[in-house]
Amino acid sequence: MEKNEISSKIKSILISVLKHENFEMRDDLSAADVDGWDSLTHMIIITEIEECFGVKFKLKELNKLNNMINLLDLVAFKIEQK
């Protein structure tokens, strides 16, 4: 799966969970940049991503996520490992 397809699906998840489109998908995007993206919505977003892509994240992997490019890379890696 191409990264732009992964990015598009993740953006749809963010819009669905956060109930707004007031953000621009970019490599350096982080939770702090998006209104309403707090610790609770973060866990919902991660769960939705796991379900959408059929992957499971380890806690240590999640702790290393700093921005969107890290998340995209991790999802792409997990998809390749399936």
C-alpha positions as CSV (number, residue, x, y, z in Angstrom):
1,M,0.0,0.0,0.0
2,E,1.3,3.4,-1.0
3,K,2.0,6.0,1.7
4,N,-0.4,8.5,0.1
5,E,-3.2,5.9,0.4
6,I,-2.2,5.3,4.0
7,S,-2.2,9.0,4.7
8,S,-5.6,9.4,3.1
9,K,-7.1,6.7,5.2
10,I,-5.5,8.1,8.4
11,K,-6.9,11.6,7.5
12,S,-10.4,10.1,7.2
13,I,-10.0,8.5,10.6
14,L,-8.8,11.8,12.2
15,I,-11.7,13.6,10.7
16,S,-14.2,11.0,11.9
17,V,-12.8,10.8,15.5
18,L,-12.1,14.6,15.9
19,K,-15.3,15.7,14.1
20,H,-13.5,18.4,12.2
21,E,-11.1,19.1,9.3
22,N,-9.3,22.0,10.8
23,F,-5.8,20.6,10.2
24,E,-3.5,20.0,7.2
25,M,-2.0,16.6,6.8
26,R,1.8,17.0,6.7
27,D,4.8,15.0,7.8
28,D,5.5,17.1,10.9
29,L,1.9,17.1,12.1
30,S,1.5,16.1,15.7
31,A,-1.3,15.8,18.2
32,A,-0.4,19.2,19.7
33,D,-1.2,20.8,16.4
34,V,-4.8,19.6,16.2
35,D,-7.7,20.9,18.2
36,G,-9.3,18.1,20.2
37,W,-6.5,15.6,19.8
38,D,-6.0,14.7,23.5
39,S,-5.0,11.5,25.2
40,L,-8.4,9.9,25.0
41,T,-8.9,10.7,21.3
42,H,-5.4,9.5,20.7
43,M,-6.2,6.1,21.9
44,I,-9.4,6.0,19.8
45,I,-7.4,7.1,16.7
46,I,-4.8,4.4,17.3
47,T,-7.5,1.8,17.7
48,E,-9.3,2.9,14.5
49,I,-6.0,2.8,12.6
50,E,-5.3,-0.7,13.9
51,E,-8.7,-1.9,12.8
52,C,-8.6,-0.1,9.4
53,F,-5.2,-1.6,8.4
54,G,-5.5,-4.9,10.3
55,V,-2.3,-4.2,12.4
56,K,-1.5,-4.1,16.1
57,F,0.9,-1.7,17.6
58,K,3.2,-2.4,20.6
59,L,3.3,0.2,23.4
60,K,7.0,0.9,22.7
61,E,6.2,1.6,19.1
62,L,3.5,4.1,20.1
63,N,5.9,5.8,22.5
64,K,8.3,6.5,19.6
65,L,5.6,8.3,17.5
66,N,6.4,12.1,17.4
67,N,4.6,13.1,14.2
68,M,2.6,12.0,11.2
69,I,5.6,10.7,9.2
70,N,6.5,8.4,12.1
71,L,3.0,7.1,12.1
72,L,2.9,6.6,8.3
73,D,6.2,4.8,8.4
74,L,5.1,2.5,11.2
75,V,1.8,1.6,9.5
76,A,3.6,0.9,6.2
77,F,6.1,-1.3,8.1
78,K,3.3,-3.2,9.8
79,I,1.4,-3.7,6.6
80,E,4.6,-5.1,5.0
81,Q,5.1,-7.5,7.9
82,K,1.6,-9.1,7.5
